Amino acid sequence: MEEIKCSCQGGSVIMYSCSGNANLGQACNELAQRLMERGVGRMGCLAGVGGHVPNMVISAQSADEIIVLDGCQMGCALKIMEHAGAKASVHLVATEIGLVKKNGKRWTEDEVQAMDEALAQLRPSRNVFV
C-alpha cells in the first residue's frame, strides 16, 4: 500500500483548490486530485491554511510552487493563500475561461477537462497535464 504523506511538508509543488458548493468549486477539487494522481504535485489543505494551522501555513509559505484553483471570480482560495502570506505561482479561475458557475450542481467532465487544458497553458514549461 502506498504511503500517504501529510501535506504539512514544505517544498515542491502544492495545489490548493476551491471546493465550494457550486459545480466549479467541486471541479477545482476534482482537477487537483487528478493532478496529484498524475504526479504534478500534492494537494494542500486550504481549510488548514485558512484556519491558521501552523504547520500548514509554514508548508504553504515554503512551497517551491503554489497552484491555486478557484471556481469563480470571488477568488476565495487565492485570498486565503494571500492572507497566510503564501504567494500563488499560478492562479486559475474557472469563470475566467468561460465556464459557468451553477450553485448546487455537480461538475461535468467537460468542465474539468477545460480547466486542465487552461492550466497547461498557464504552466507551459511543465506541461504534463493533458
Sequence and secondary structure as in RCSB ss.txt:
>XXXX:A:sequence
MEEIKCSCQGGSVIMYSCSGNANLGQACNELAQRLMERGVGRMGCLAGVGGHVPNMVISAQSADEIIVLDGCQMG
CALKIMEHAGAKASVHLVATEIGLVKKNGKRWTEDEVQAMDEALAQLRPSRNVFV
>XXXX:A:secstr
      TT  SSEEEEE   SSHHHHHHHHHHHHHHHTTS EE  HHHHHTT HHHHHHHHT SEEEEEESSTT 
HHHHHHHHTT   SEEEEGGGGT    TT    HHHHHHHHHHHHHH GGG    
